[in-house]
Amino acid sequence: MSILHLSWKNILNKPLNLVLNLVLFALGVGLISLLLLVNVQLEDKFEKNFAGIDLVIGAKGSPLQLILSSLYHLDAPTGNMPVSEAKAFLNPKHPIFKSAIPLSLGDSHRGYRIVGTNTGLIDLYEAKFADGKLFEENMEVVVGATVAKNLNIKLGDEFKSSHGLIEDENLVHEDAAPFKVVGILEKTGSVIDQLIVTKTQSIWAVHDEHSHEAEESTEHDHNEAEHDHDHDEAGHEHEHEHDHDEVEHSEDLPLTSYEDKSITSLLVKFKGRNIQALNMARNINENTNFQAATPAIEINRLYTLLGVGEEALKAMALLIIFVSGLSIFISLFSSLRERKYELAVMRTLGARPGFLFQLIIFEGIIISVLGYFCGIALSHGSMVLLADFLEKSYRYDFSAAIFLKEEIYIFGGSLVIGIIAAIIPAFQASKTDIHATLADNKG
């Protein structure tokens, strides 16, 4: 019988102790592994969605909210920016800005955000087309891979947008023209997988039609003369057609031509890192009605806020692992009293002290290795449930099928804990006094 098999038999001799040790060890390892899985994937999401943006400009409010809503699409916008006041930032010949991608937010389809923008947003995330083409006309949309998969969207499908991000039939823009899907993007692993992208003018068209419909309904309720009412209605219809036509052909004109319109925010990349670029955020915040937020600063602030809770959980996990190591030590140490005669007999049969030392060490290693694999199974199983929750809540993809190099380090740490917990019992086992033990047993 091999020493490994003999150690396993000794462990199974006390199943309750084995279960207790495994549960404690698995909880500690599982918690640390789960924290690593979430943290690594979260940082990967933030890094991919960062996309080299130097500055986000929007309405005044919380800078973190501005970053989360415009760059990561995890929050509500802080407000809107009149194009008339943002014209300078939209200038393609701006001396500091390399690019400024406009975003118009606020609408969605079945919980997925619709973003009015230009082709720059697709280029920003280096997205490629799985099918179809880029939007060219108003009311044409390109959908991200996750949206297309989860909503079973195909080319040519049409839908109407809803106000906000809540799935509510009462918030659907029934009076507006439907959007038409003309393109589907390949999966990138970035936030654009979760978005429905269209032209800024399409968002304006939806809300202009909604506004005109409301005005038309109000005018209809006025008790005016039939002739005057017909004249006003005809005039309004002419005005509506004129405005609608203006938006329909807006692809031929820059956004700055529509000073009466609004956008939500701008994603800015600098041409270079000079003193003017570094002071741009402060100048905007102090001298305009807008706010400028630096993604790197705000995300680091968010990490700091989250880091407190993460460190507390890590400390708890380490404490659990320490307790589990102590439990293994107590279990092995206490079992020696019951096994003294057995170990003495083994010595009389030719077992050397080194063999008994290795026997107990292997018992500690086996318990720690089993606890490690139970913990890894627990963490990845929990990640399956957590990933489903995160996708439903935030539309972000997380995977349980990712195995990290840090988990190998955890395995090495588990072996060390098992060995340390078994060293003192193993040393005592190797020092078993054959004659005294057999004599006491006879007595």
C-alpha positions in Angstrom: 0.0 0.0 0.0 1.5 3.4 -1.1 2.0 6.2 1.4 -0.5 8.4 -0.5 -3.2 5.7 -0.3 -2.5 5.1 3.4 -2.8 8.8 4.1 -6.1 8.9 2.2 -7.5 6.0 4.3 -6.5 7.7 7.5 -8.3 10.9 6.4 -11.5 9.0 5.6 -11.4 7.4 9.0 -12.8 10.7 10.4 -15.3 12.0 7.8 -16.8 14.8 9.9 -13.4 16.3 10.5 -12.7 16.0 6.8 -15.9 17.8 5.9 -15.3 20.6 8.3 -11.8 21.2 7.1 -12.9 21.1 3.4 -15.8 23.6 4.0 -13.5 26.1 5.8 -10.7 25.8 3.2 -13.1 25.9 0.3 -14.8 29.1 1.6 -11.5 30.9 1.9 -10.1 29.8 -1.4 -13.5 30.3 -3.2 -13.9 33.9 -1.9 -10.4 35.0 -3.0 -10.9 33.3 -6.4 -14.3 34.9 -6.9 -12.9 38.4 -6.0 -10.1 37.9 -8.5 -12.5 36.7 -11.3 -14.7 39.7 -10.8 -11.9 42.2 -10.4 -9.9 41.0 -13.4 -12.9 41.0 -15.7 -14.1 44.4 -14.4 -10.7 46.0 -15.0 -10.7 44.4 -18.5 -14.1 45.9 -19.3 -13.1 49.3 -18.0 -9.8 49.2 -20.0 -11.5 48.2 -23.3 -14.2 50.8 -22.9 -11.7 53.5 -21.9 -10.7 53.4 -25.6 -8.1 56.2 -25.2 -10.6 58.9 -24.4 -8.9 61.9 -22.8 -11.9 63.9 -21.8 -15.7 63.7 -21.6 -17.7 66.9 -21.9 -21.3 67.2 -20.8 -23.8 69.0 -18.7 -22.8 70.0 -15.2 -23.4 67.5 -12.4 -21.4 64.5 -11.1 -18.2 63.9 -13.1 -18.3 60.2 -12.2 -21.9 60.0 -13.4 -20.9 61.7 -16.7 -18.1 59.1 -17.2 -20.3 56.1 -16.3 -23.2 57.3 -18.5 -21.2 58.4 -21.6 -18.2 56.1 -21.7 -19.5 52.9 -19.9 -23.3 53.4 -20.3 -23.9 52.3 -16.8 -25.8 55.4 -15.5 -28.3 58.1 -16.5 -26.9 61.2 -18.3 -26.3 64.4 -16.4 -28.3 66.4 -18.9 -28.0 67.9 -22.4 -25.7 70.4 -24.1 -27.1 72.9 -26.6 -25.3 72.6 -29.9 -25.2 76.4 -30.0 -22.9 76.5 -27.0 -20.9 73.4 -27.9 -20.0 74.5 -31.5 -16.5 75.3 -30.6 -15.8 71.8 -29.3 -17.3 70.3 -32.5 -15.0 72.2 -34.7 -13.0 69.7 -36.8 -10.1 72.2 -36.9 -10.0 72.5 -33.1 -6.3 73.3 -32.1 -6.3 70.8 -29.2 -9.0 68.2 -30.0 -8.0 65.4 -32.4 -11.6 64.2 -32.4 -14.8 64.9 -30.5 -17.5 62.2 -30.9 -21.0 63.5 -30.1 -23.4 61.3 -28.1 -27.2 61.7 -27.8 -28.6 59.4 -25.1 -31.9 58.8 -23.4 -33.8 56.3 -25.5 -33.6 52.5 -25.6 -35.1 49.3 -27.1 -36.0 46.5 -24.7 -33.5 47.7 -22.2 -30.6 48.3 -24.6 -29.4 51.9 -25.0 -29.8 53.7 -28.4 -26.9 56.1 -29.0 -27.2 58.9 -31.5 -23.6 59.6 -32.8 -21.5 59.5 -35.9 -19.2 56.8 -37.4 -16.5 57.8 -35.0 -18.0 55.7 -32.1 -17.8 52.5 -34.2 -14.2 53.3 -35.2 -13.3 54.1 -31.6 -13.9 50.5 -30.5 -12.5 49.1 -33.8 -15.7 47.2 -34.4 -16.2 45.2 -37.6 -19.4 44.3 -39.3 -20.6 40.7 -39.1 -23.4 41.5 -41.5 -24.9 44.5 -43.3 -23.5 48.0 -43.6 -23.0 51.3 -41.8 -26.1 53.6 -41.3 -26.4 56.2 -44.0 -30.0 57.5 -43.8 -31.9 58.7 -40.7 -33.7 56.0 -38.7 -31.1 53.4 -39.8 -29.3 51.6 -36.9 -26.3 49.3 -36.4 -26.6 46.9 -33.4 -23.9 45.4 -31.3 -23.3 41.7 -31.2 -24.8 41.1 -27.7 -28.0 43.1 -28.6 -28.4 41.1 -31.8 -27.9 37.8 -30.0 -30.1 38.4 -27.0 -33.0 40.1 -28.9 -32.7 37.9 -32.0 -32.4 40.9 -34.2 -31.7 40.4 -38.0 -31.1 42.7 -40.9 -34.2 44.5 -42.0 -35.9 44.3 -38.6 -37.8 47.4 -37.5 -38.6 48.6 -34.0 -39.7 51.8 -32.2 -37.6 53.3 -29.4 -38.7 53.8 -25.8 -37.9 56.8 -23.5 -35.4 55.9 -20.8 -33.9 52.5 -20.1 -37.0 50.9 -18.6 -39.0 48.3 -20.6 -42.4 49.9 -20.4 -45.0 49.9 -23.2 -46.2 53.3 -22.0 -42.8 54.8 -22.8 -42.6 53.7 -26.4 -42.5 56.5 -29.0 -45.5 55.2 -31.0 -45.9 58.4 -32.9 -42.3 58.4 -34.2 -41.0 56.5 -37.3 -39.5 53.1 -36.6 -35.8 52.4 -36.7 -34.5 49.9 -39.3 -31.5 47.5 -38.7 -29.0 47.8 -41.5 -25.9 46.4 -39.8 -24.8 44.0 -37.1 -21.4 44.3 -35.5 -19.0 41.5 -34.6 -18.3 40.9 -30.9 -15.6 43.1 -29.5 -15.8 42.5 -25.8 -16.4 46.3 -25.3 -19.4 48.4 -24.5 -20.4 48.7 -28.1 -21.6 45.1 -28.0 -24.4 46.4 -25.8 -25.5 49.4 -27.9 -27.8 50.3 -30.7 -26.0 53.0 -32.8 -27.6 55.5 -35.1 -27.1 59.0 -36.4 -27.6 61.9 -34.1 -30.2 63.2 -36.5 -32.3 60.1 -36.0 -32.6 60.8 -32.3 -33.7 64.4 -33.1 -36.2 63.1 -35.6 -37.8 60.8 -33.0 -38.2 63.6 -30.5 -39.3 66.2 -33.0 -42.1 64.0 -34.3 -43.1 63.2 -30.7 -43.1 67.0 -29.9 -45.1 67.8 -33.0 -47.6 65.1 -32.3 -48.2 66.5 -28.8 -48.6 70.0 -30.2 -51.1 68.8 -32.7 -53.1 67.0 -30.0 -53.2 70.2 -27.9 -54.3 72.3 -30.8 -57.0 69.8 -31.7 -58.6 70.3 -28.2 -59.0 74.1 -28.7 -62.5 75.2 -29.5 -61.7 77.4 -32.5 -63.6 78.2 -35.6 -63.6 75.4 -38.2 -61.9 77.5 -40.8 -59.2 78.8 -38.5 -58.6 75.3 -37.1 -58.2 73.8 -40.6 -55.9 76.6 -41.5 -53.8 76.1 -38.4 -53.7 72.4 -38.9 -52.6 72.8 -42.5 -50.0 75.3 -41.4 -48.8 73.0 -38.7 -48.6 70.1 -41.1 -46.6 72.2 -43.4 -44.3 73.2 -40.6 -44.0 69.6 -39.5 -43.1 68.4 -43.0 -40.6 71.2 -43.3 -38.9 70.3 -39.9 -39.0 66.6 -40.7 -37.5 67.2 -44.1 -34.8 69.3 -42.5 -33.8 66.4 -40.2 -34.1 63.9 -43.0 -31.4 65.7 -45.1 -29.3 66.7 -42.1 -26.6 64.1 -43.2 -25.5 66.7 -45.7 -24.9 69.3 -43.0 -22.6 69.3 -39.9 -24.2 69.1 -36.4 -23.1 72.7 -35.8 -25.7 73.8 -38.3 -28.5 72.9 -35.9 -28.0 75.4 -33.1 -31.6 74.8 -31.8 -30.8 71.1 -31.1 -29.0 69.4 -28.2 -26.6 66.5 -27.6 -25.8 64.7 -24.4 -22.0 64.7 -24.3 -18.7 64.6 -26.2 -15.9 62.0 -26.1 -12.7 63.8 -26.8 -9.2 62.7 -27.8 -6.4 65.2 -27.7 -3.9 65.8 -30.4 -1.0 65.9 -27.9 -0.1 66.2 -24.3 0.7 69.9 -23.9 0.0 72.4 -21.2 -3.2 73.6 -23.0 -4.6 70.0 -23.2 -3.8 69.4 -19.5 -5.6 72.6 -18.5 -8.6 72.1 -20.8 -10.8 70.3 -18.2 -10.2 73.1 -15.7 -10.9 75.8 -18.2 -14.1 74.2 -19.3 -15.3 73.7 -15.8 -14.5 77.3 -14.8 -15.5 79.3 -17.9 -18.4 77.4 -19.5 -21.8 76.1 -18.6 -20.5 72.5 -19.1 -18.3 70.2 -17.1 -15.3 68.2 -18.3 -14.3 65.0 -16.6 -11.1 63.0 -17.1 -11.9 59.3 -17.3 -8.6 58.1 -15.8 -9.1 60.3 -12.7 -12.8 59.3 -12.2 -12.2 55.6 -12.7 -9.3 55.6 -10.3 -11.6 57.3 -7.8 -14.2 54.6 -8.4 -11.5 51.9 -7.9 -10.6 53.6 -4.6 -14.2 53.5 -3.4 -14.6 49.8 -4.5 -11.2 48.9 -3.2 -12.2 49.4 0.5 -14.9 46.7 0.2 -12.6 44.4 -1.8 -9.8 44.6 0.7 -12.2 43.9 3.5 -13.5 40.8 1.7 -9.9 39.7 1.0 -9.0 40.1 4.6 -12.1 38.0 5.6 -11.1 35.3 3.0 -7.5 35.2 4.4 -8.9 34.9 7.9 -11.1 31.9 6.9 -8.1 30.2 5.3 -6.0 30.8 8.4 -8.8 29.3 10.5 -9.0 26.3 8.1 -5.3 25.8 8.4 -5.6 25.9 12.2 -8.5 23.4 11.9 -6.3 21.0 9.9 -3.6 21.3 12.5 -5.9 20.6 15.4 -7.5 17.7 13.5 -4.1 16.0 12.8 -2.7 16.8 16.2 -5.7 15.4 18.1 -5.8 12.3 15.9 -2.2 11.4 17.0 -3.4 10.5 20.5 -5.8 7.9 19.0 -3.2 6.6 16.5 -0.2 6.3 18.8 -0.5 2.5 19.0 -1.1 2.3 15.3 2.1 4.3 14.6 4.1 2.3 17.1 3.0 -1.0 15.4 4.1 0.5 12.1 7.5 1.3 13.6 7.9 -2.3 14.8 7.0 -3.5 11.3 9.9 -1.6 9.8 8.5 1.9 9.1 11.1 4.5 9.6 10.5 7.9 11.4 10.7 9.6 8.0 7.9 7.4 6.6 5.6 8.5 9.5 6.6 12.1 9.0 5.7 11.9 5.3 2.5 10.1 6.1 1.1 13.0 8.2 2.5 15.6 5.8 0.6 13.9 3.0 -2.6 14.0 5.0 -2.3 17.8 5.4 -1.5 18.2 1.7 -4.5 16.0 0.6 -6.9 18.0 2.7 -5.6 21.3 1.4 -5.6 20.2 -2.2 -9.2 18.9 -1.9 -10.2 22.2 -0.2 -8.5 24.2 -3.0 -10.4 22.4 -5.8 -13.7 22.6 -3.9 -13.0 26.3 -3.4 -12.3 26.8 -7.2 -15.5 24.9 -8.1 -17.4 27.1 -5.6 -16.0 30.4 -7.0 -16.6 29.5 -10.7 -20.0 28.1 -9.9 -20.9 31.4 -8.0 -19.5 33.3 -11.0 -22.1 31.6 -13.2 -24.9 33.0 -11.1 -23.2 36.4 -10.7 -22.6 36.7 -14.4 -26.2 36.1 -15.1 -27.2 38.8 -12.6 -24.7 41.3 -13.9 -25.8 40.8 -17.5 -29.5 41.3 -16.6 -28.8 44.3 -14.4 -26.0 46.1 -16.4 -25.9 44.3 -19.8 -22.3 43.5 -19.3 -20.8 40.0 -20.1 -18.9 38.2 -17.4 -17.6 34.6 -17.8 -17.1 31.8 -15.3 -15.0 29.9 -17.9 -11.9 32.0 -17.3 -9.1 30.6 -15.3 -6.5 33.0 -14.0 -2.7 32.6 -13.4 -3.4 33.9 -9.9 -5.4 30.7 -9.2 -2.1 28.8 -9.7 -0.6 30.9 -7.0 -3.5 30.2 -4.7 -2.9 26.5 -5.3 0.8 26.9 -4.3 -0.4 28.8 -1.2 -2.8 26.0 -0.3 -0.1 23.4 -0.4 2.1 25.6 1.9 -0.8 25.9 4.4 -1.4 22.2 4.3 2.3 21.4 4.9 2.7 24.0 7.7 -0.5 22.7 9.4 0.9 19.2 9.3 4.5 19.8 10.3 4.2 19.7 14.1 1.9 16.6 14.1 4.2 14.9 11.6 7.3 15.7 13.7 5.6 14.2 16.8 4.5 11.1 14.8 8.1 10.6 13.7 9.3 10.7 17.3 6.9 8.0 18.5 8.4 6.0 21.4 7.7 2.4 20.4 8.4 0.8 23.8 6.5 3.3 25.9 3.5 3.3 23.6 3.3 -0.5 23.5 3.8 -0.8 27.2 1.0 1.7 27.9 -1.3 -0.1 25.6 -0.6 -3.4 27.4 -1.2 -1.8 30.7 
